[in-house]
Amino acid sequence: MTDERIQKIKSAVEAADHIPPEKKAELLAVLAKLKPAIAKVAQTHQEDARSISHFIEASAHEVAKKKHPEGLERVLGKLRQSVQKFEASHPELTAFVTEYSALLSSYGI
């Protein structure tokens, strides 16, 4: 995952006026774990890493928009599904996605 893509995700979160500052800080802290987790998967599964990155970016944009909670749940479902096969080989990625998904779901959007 490129630094540019991570910056786009962070910018979308930071621009979301409806997310309280403490929640933004929490989400940004979780996102800081993203690059290393994706990098490990990308070493052997480049296309899967791209797909996971896409779902993370899409979910951040859904949260930033706050318009379609069903869109967020759909994207998070696809994200969780895309990492299932890495549960044993890349537990850090699975842990990141679990934490990230739970955090976004807790926003009640």
N, C-alpha and C positions, 0 to 999 in steps of 0.2 A: 504494500500500500504506500502510495507516494505521500510525501510531506504535503504536497498541494491538496490532495484529497482529504487528508486529516485536517488541514487548515479550513477547508470548506465545511467540514462537519462541525468543527469548533465554532466557526463563524455563524453557522445556522443556529447553534445552541445559544451563543452569546446574544444574538439579535432577537431572540424570542422574549418579548416583553412580558408574556404571561407566566413565564417560569421564574419563581422567586430566586434571588441571588444565591441562597444557600443550596438550592436544588441544582442550579447551574454549576456551582462549584463541585458538587457531588458527581454530577454527570461528566464534567470535564476531567475529574480525577479518574473516573472509570475509563474514559476514552484514552487517557494517557497509557493505559495498559494494552491498547489496541495494536499499535505498530509491532511490538515484539511478538505478540501472539500470532498475528497474520504472517509476519516474516518467516516464522518457523514452518508454517503450513506451505507457504509459497515456495520453499526450497524443493519440495517434492510434488506439490499439487497447485501449480500456478493458476489454472483456470478456476479451481475451487476457491482459492484465495481471492481472486478477482470478484467472484460471485458473492462471497461473504462480505467483502468490502463494499460492494454495491448495496447489499441489503442494510448494512450499518448506516451508510450514507442516506439511503432512502428513509430509514426509520428516524434519523435525526431531523430530516426535513419535514417529515410528518408531524413530529413533536413541535417543531418550530412553527408550523402552520396552524396547529390546533383546530383544524376544521373537520377532519374526518377520523374519528377514533377507530372506525372499522378499517380504515386504510393502515393505520399504525399496527393494529392487531394482525392484519394480513401479512404485512412486511415482517413483523417479529416472528410470526409462525414460519415463514419461509426461511428466515435467518436461523431459527432453532433447528429446522429440518436440515439445513445445509451443513451444519456442524455435527450432526449426530454421528456420522461415520468416523469422525475424528476423536470421539470420546475417549477411546483407549490410547491412541497414538499421540494426541495433543490435548491433554487435560486442561492446560492453561487456556486454550482457546475456548473450550467448552465452558470453563469457569467464567471467563470473560463474558461470553454470550448470555449465560444464565444471569449473571449479575446485572449486565446491561439491560436485558429484557425485563427483569424484575423492577429495576429502577424506572424505566420508561412506563411500565404498566402502572406503577404506583402513583404516577402523576395524575391519573384519573382523567385523562383527556378524552 
